[in-house]
Amino acid sequence: MTHILIRHKVADFSRVKPVYDAHLTERKKAGLSEKALLRSIDNQNDVVLLFGSRGPQRRHKPLPSHPICEGHAKAGVVGKPDIVFLS
């Protein structure tokens, strides 16, 4: 299983979280399973997500252009996320 670590900075976590939650079905269809959703102790708008992904082929798909990511950007994700693929 490939793991994907994503770090987002958001304008307001309370505004982004409902949009994130609403995309559960899309994440599952994309082969992603949430392992952890964490927030920095120093800045609650600094968000780290850890996903499991079925198969190594997923690592080549450009996540920032995925419709899920586009919805999060509209909800208040600031800038480009840092994305690391782990095995």
PyRosetta script that sets phi, psi and omega in degrees:
from pyrosetta import init, pose_from_sequence

init()
pose = pose_from_sequence("MTHILIRHKVADFSRVKPVYDAHLTERKKAGLSEKALLRSIDNQNDVVLLFGSRGPQRRHKPLPSHPICEGHAKAGVVGKPDIVFLS")
pose.set_psi(1, 136.0)
pose.set_omega(1, 173.3)
pose.set_phi(2, -88.9)
pose.set_psi(2, 142.4)
pose.set_omega(2, 174.1)
pose.set_phi(3, -112.0)
pose.set_psi(3, 146.6)
pose.set_omega(3, 179.7)
pose.set_phi(4, -124.2)
pose.set_psi(4, 122.9)
pose.set_omega(4, 177.8)
pose.set_phi(5, -105.8)
pose.set_psi(5, 122.9)
pose.set_omega(5, -177.8)
pose.set_phi(6, -123.9)
pose.set_psi(6, 130.1)
pose.set_omega(6, 176.5)
pose.set_phi(7, -116.8)
pose.set_psi(7, 121.6)
pose.set_omega(7, 179.9)
pose.set_phi(8, -115.8)
pose.set_psi(8, 144.4)
pose.set_omega(8, 164.8)
pose.set_phi(9, -106.0)
pose.set_psi(9, 132.1)
pose.set_omega(9, -178.0)
pose.set_phi(10, -123.6)
pose.set_psi(10, 154.3)
pose.set_omega(10, 179.0)
pose.set_phi(11, -72.2)
pose.set_psi(11, -39.3)
pose.set_omega(11, -177.6)
pose.set_phi(12, -154.6)
pose.set_psi(12, 104.6)
pose.set_omega(12, -176.1)
pose.set_phi(13, -55.5)
pose.set_psi(13, -38.6)
pose.set_omega(13, -177.8)
pose.set_phi(14, -64.1)
pose.set_psi(14, -21.4)
pose.set_omega(14, 177.5)
pose.set_phi(15, -88.3)
pose.set_psi(15, -33.1)
pose.set_omega(15, -178.0)
pose.set_phi(16, -79.6)
pose.set_psi(16, -36.2)
pose.set_omega(16, -173.7)
pose.set_phi(17, -57.0)
pose.set_psi(17, -46.1)
pose.set_omega(17, 178.7)
pose.set_phi(18, -62.1)
pose.set_psi(18, -34.8)
pose.set_omega(18, 177.7)
pose.set_phi(19, -68.0)
pose.set_psi(19, -43.9)
pose.set_omega(19, 176.2)
pose.set_phi(20, -57.5)
pose.set_psi(20, -49.3)
pose.set_omega(20, -179.1)
pose.set_phi(21, -60.3)
pose.set_psi(21, -35.4)
pose.set_omega(21, -178.2)
pose.set_phi(22, -68.8)
pose.set_psi(22, -15.8)
pose.set_omega(22, -178.1)
pose.set_phi(23, -98.0)
pose.set_psi(23, 17.2)
pose.set_omega(23, -178.7)
pose.set_phi(24, -56.5)
pose.set_psi(24, -46.2)
pose.set_omega(24, -178.9)
pose.set_phi(25, -61.4)
pose.set_psi(25, -42.2)
pose.set_omega(25, 179.6)
pose.set_phi(26, -65.6)
pose.set_psi(26, -38.6)
pose.set_omega(26, 177.3)
pose.set_phi(27, -63.0)
pose.set_psi(27, -42.1)
pose.set_omega(27, 179.0)
pose.set_phi(28, -63.9)
pose.set_psi(28, -42.5)
pose.set_omega(28, 177.9)
pose.set_phi(29, -62.3)
pose.set_psi(29, -32.6)
pose.set_omega(29, 179.0)
pose.set_phi(30, -79.3)
pose.set_psi(30, -2.3)
pose.set_omega(30, 178.3)
pose.set_phi(31, 84.2)
pose.set_psi(31, 18.6)
pose.set_omega(31, -179.2)
pose.set_phi(32, -100.9)
pose.set_psi(32, 135.7)
pose.set_omega(32, 173.4)
pose.set_phi(33, -123.4)
pose.set_psi(33, 126.7)
pose.set_omega(33, -178.0)
pose.set_phi(34, -71.1)
pose.set_psi(34, 127.8)
pose.set_omega(34, 175.5)
pose.set_phi(35, -101.5)
pose.set_psi(35, -35.1)
pose.set_omega(35, 179.9)
pose.set_phi(36, -160.9)
pose.set_psi(36, 144.1)
pose.set_omega(36, 170.1)
pose.set_phi(37, -127.1)
pose.set_psi(37, 114.3)
pose.set_omega(37, -174.3)
pose.set_phi(38, -125.5)
pose.set_psi(38, 154.9)
pose.set_omega(38, 176.9)
pose.set_phi(39, -128.6)
pose.set_psi(39, 143.5)
pose.set_omega(39, 179.5)
pose.set_phi(40, -62.3)
pose.set_psi(40, 140.3)
pose.set_omega(40, 176.4)
pose.set_phi(41, -66.0)
pose.set_psi(41, -34.9)
pose.set_omega(41, -177.7)
pose.set_phi(42, -80.6)
pose.set_psi(42, -26.7)
pose.set_omega(42, -178.5)
pose.set_phi(43, -146.8)
pose.set_psi(43, 101.9)
pose.set_omega(43, -176.1)
pose.set_phi(44, -64.5)
pose.set_psi(44, -8.7)
pose.set_omega(44, 176.9)
pose.set_phi(45, -97.3)
pose.set_psi(45, 9.9)
pose.set_omega(45, 173.3)
pose.set_phi(46, -104.2)
pose.set_psi(46, 109.0)
pose.set_omega(46, -169.3)
pose.set_phi(47, -113.4)
pose.set_psi(47, 136.2)
pose.set_omega(47, 176.3)
pose.set_phi(48, -122.1)
pose.set_psi(48, 129.7)
pose.set_omega(48, 178.5)
pose.set_phi(49, -119.0)
pose.set_psi(49, 139.7)
pose.set_omega(49, 173.6)
pose.set_phi(50, -122.6)
pose.set_psi(50, 123.7)
pose.set_omega(50, 179.5)
pose.set_phi(51, -119.9)
pose.set_psi(51, 151.2)
pose.set_omega(51, 165.5)
pose.set_phi(52, -97.6)
pose.set_psi(52, 147.8)
pose.set_omega(52, -179.3)
pose.set_phi(53, -133.3)
pose.set_psi(53, 134.3)
pose.set_omega(53, 178.0)
pose.set_phi(54, -71.1)
pose.set_psi(54, 120.3)
pose.set_omega(54, 172.3)
pose.set_phi(55, 77.0)
pose.set_psi(55, 144.3)
pose.set_omega(55, -179.1)
pose.set_phi(56, -68.4)
pose.set_psi(56, -18.7)
pose.set_omega(56, -179.6)
pose.set_phi(57, -62.6)
pose.set_psi(57, -22.8)
pose.set_omega(57, -178.4)
pose.set_phi(58, -65.2)
pose.set_psi(58, -25.8)
pose.set_omega(58, -174.9)
pose.set_phi(59, -67.1)
pose.set_psi(59, -18.2)
pose.set_omega(59, -177.6)
pose.set_phi(60, -90.9)
pose.set_psi(60, -9.7)
pose.set_omega(60, 179.8)
pose.set_phi(61, -77.3)
pose.set_psi(61, 128.3)
pose.set_omega(61, -178.3)
pose.set_phi(62, -72.8)
pose.set_psi(62, 97.3)
pose.set_omega(62, -175.0)
pose.set_phi(63, -60.0)
pose.set_psi(63, -40.9)
pose.set_omega(63, -175.7)
pose.set_phi(64, -59.6)
pose.set_psi(64, -21.1)
pose.set_omega(64, 179.3)
pose.set_phi(65, -93.4)
pose.set_psi(65, -0.2)
pose.set_omega(65, -179.5)
pose.set_phi(66, -68.3)
pose.set_psi(66, 143.7)
pose.set_omega(66, 179.4)
pose.set_phi(67, -53.4)
pose.set_psi(67, -32.2)
pose.set_omega(67, 177.6)
pose.set_phi(68, -61.0)
pose.set_psi(68, -46.7)
pose.set_omega(68, -179.0)
pose.set_phi(69, -66.7)
pose.set_psi(69, -35.8)
pose.set_omega(69, 178.1)
pose.set_phi(70, -62.8)
pose.set_psi(70, -39.9)
pose.set_omega(70, 177.9)
pose.set_phi(71, -64.7)
pose.set_psi(71, -39.3)
pose.set_omega(71, 178.6)
pose.set_phi(72, -66.0)
pose.set_psi(72, -37.7)
pose.set_omega(72, 178.4)
pose.set_phi(73, -61.3)
pose.set_psi(73, -40.9)
pose.set_omega(73, 178.3)
pose.set_phi(74, -65.9)
pose.set_psi(74, -26.9)
pose.set_omega(74, -178.8)
pose.set_phi(75, -83.5)
pose.set_psi(75, -12.7)
pose.set_omega(75, 176.6)
pose.set_phi(76, 128.9)
pose.set_psi(76, 15.1)
pose.set_omega(76, 173.1)
pose.set_phi(77, -69.2)
pose.set_psi(77, 131.3)
pose.set_omega(77, -175.5)
pose.set_phi(78, -99.6)
pose.set_psi(78, 124.7)
pose.set_omega(78, 176.6)
pose.set_phi(79, 69.0)
pose.set_psi(79, -169.0)
pose.set_omega(79, -179.4)
pose.set_phi(80, -87.4)
pose.set_psi(80, 138.2)
pose.set_omega(80, 177.9)
pose.set_phi(81, -73.9)
pose.set_psi(81, 153.1)
pose.set_omega(81, 169.2)
pose.set_phi(82, -86.8)
pose.set_psi(82, 128.3)
pose.set_omega(82, -177.2)
pose.set_phi(83, -127.0)
pose.set_psi(83, 127.7)
pose.set_omega(83, 178.1)
pose.set_phi(84, -126.9)
pose.set_psi(84, 130.6)
pose.set_omega(84, 176.8)
pose.set_phi(85, -97.4)
pose.set_psi(85, 131.5)
pose.set_omega(85, -175.6)
pose.set_phi(86, -126.2)
pose.set_psi(86, 147.5)
pose.set_omega(86, 175.0)
pose.set_phi(87, -132.5)
pose.dump_pdb("model.pdb")
